[in-house]
Amino acid sequence: MTYQSPLRDFQFVLHELLQVPSMMEACGQPEFDVATIDQVLTAAGQFASEVIAPLNAAGDQHGCSMPAPGVVQTPPGFKEAYDEFSRNGWHGLACSPEFGGQGFPSVVDTAVTEMFGGANMAWSAYPGMSHATYVNVAANGSAEQKALYLPKIASGEWAGTMCLTEPHAGTDLGLLRTRAIPQPDGTYRITGTKIFISGGEQDLTENVMHLVLARMPDSPQGVKGISLFIVPKFIPDATGAVGPRNAVTCGSIEHKLGIHGNSTCTMNFDGATGWLLGEADRGLAGMFVQMNYMRVLVG
C-alpha cells in the first residue's frame, strides 16, 4: 500500500481557512507560525508514507497473535515503527510541556493523526488511544495522577486504553457488572470482564494504563452510578518505575473483519488494584472526554 498525504489541503485548512498561526499569535504563542506548522505536517506525511503505510498490508495479513496465554504479539514491524515514532516525539506533539510534550494546538495534532490513520489505521490506533487516555487524565485526574501518568504517555513509554463494554450488555453501560470495592488504603479492587478493548494487550510498551468503568457497592444502578478508575498493567511506584504485575490479563483477542493489526482484547480484571479517576459516580461523563477524542480520530 502507498500513501501520500494531502499536504496542500491541510495547509489550506490550517493557514487560510482557520488561520491557526494568527490565532496562536493572538493567544501569545507566536512560535506556532506557518513555517513551524508546515515543518510538522511535512515530517508527519513523510513518516506516514515511508514508515507506517508499508506495514498496512503485513498487519492485515499477519494480524495479532497470542503465542502464550495472556501474551499478545503485534504484526512484524509494528514495534520498530512504534519505537521510531516515540524517538521522534510524535506522542507528545499536543501534550503539555509541563509533562514533556511540545504543546502544539490540538487542531495541528488532528491533521497529523489523520495522516497516520490514512496510512495505517490499525497501527495508528495504538498511539491514538494512548493520547485519548492522556486527554482524559489531563481533564479529570488529580495533580498526583497527572504527574505520574502523563509524562509516561507523552513519551510513549506507556500506552492507554478505555474499558467500557461487557459481554452481557453491549453498549448499554447502565447494565455493567464490573465492581470496584473500596480498600482501606484508598485504592479499589476491580473485578469484571471487558470486551472489545483496543490495544488491551500488546508488545509495544512496558506498561498499559487501563481506564475502567465500574460500580461501587453503594452506588445507584444505571449510568448515574458508574465511576472511572485507573488500572495499570504493572503498578508503578511514586517515581513511575514499574512494579508488580496487577491482576489484569488478556483472555483472548478478537478475529475481526478489518484492522487485524490492532489487538482487540477481552480483558479480565480479577481483583485488580485501581485508583478513582475524577468524581465518584461521574465516570461516564469522564469517559466521554476520551470517547469523543477517539470519534474524531477514527473519522
PyMOL commands that set and color helices and strands:
alter all, ss='L'
color gray80, all
select helices_A, chain A and resi 7-17+20-26+34-52+55-62+78-87+90-92+97-99+106-119+121-140+143-155+173-175+223-225+283-297
alter helices_A, ss='H'
color red, helices_A
select strands_A, chain A and resi 65-68+71-73+158-163+179-182+188-198+207-214+227-232+234-236+242-245+248-253+264-276
alter strands_A, ss='S'
color yellow, strands_A
deselect
rebuild
show_as cartoon
